[in-house]
């Protein structure tokens, strides 16, 4: 087994810190999307906005949001 140089240790630490920050940002983004989704549902349910149409626009919007959440959660 070879010894790891200090610069390599520092690089690994930076990468680990980067990955931690990336995961935190990803979780924050998903949280914001969930909040937007909940607000759309609330506004629609309270009839403050009317997305009712023959094709179910609210359901379509929420399905699109769900699709993107699922893709980014992987």
N, C-alpha and C positions, 0 to 999 in steps of 0.2 A: 504494500500500500504506500502510495506517495503522499508527501505532505502537501497540503493545500496552501497556496500563497495567500498572503493577507489581502491582496487586491482581488483575488477570486472570492474570498469570504465576503469582502465588501460588496462585490457585484451580486452575490447571492442574496445578501441582505437587502440591497436595493430592489432586486427583482421580487423578493418576498414582500417588501413594503409596497411596491407597485401593484402586485397582485391583490394584496389586502385592500388597497385603495380602490382598485378596479371593482372588486366584489362589493365594497361598500357603496360605490356610485351606482352599480347595477341594482342593488337592493333599493336604494333611494329612488331610482327611476321607476322601478316596478311599483313602489309605494305610491308615487305620484299618479301613475296610470290608474291604479286601483281607486284612488281618491276621485279622479276625474270620472271614472266609470260610475262610482256610487252617486256622485252629484248629478250626473245625467239621469240615472234611474230615479233619484229623488225628485228632480224637477219634472220629469215626465209623469211620475205617479201623483204628484200634487197638481198636475195640469197647468203648471206655470209655463211649460213649453209643450208644444204639440207637434210631435213627430209622427202622428198617426197617418198612415197612408196604406194603400192597398198592399204594398210590399213589406210592411212592417219595418219602417226605417229605424226605430229605436233598437229593435232586436238585431238588425243588421249592423248598426253602429257598435253595439255591445259585443257581438260576435267578432267583429274586426279587432276590437280592443283585446278580447280574450285570445284571439289567434296570435297577436303580437306579444302578449304576455307569455304565452306558452313557448313561442319561439325564442324569446330572450331568457327564459328560465332554464334553458338547457345547459 
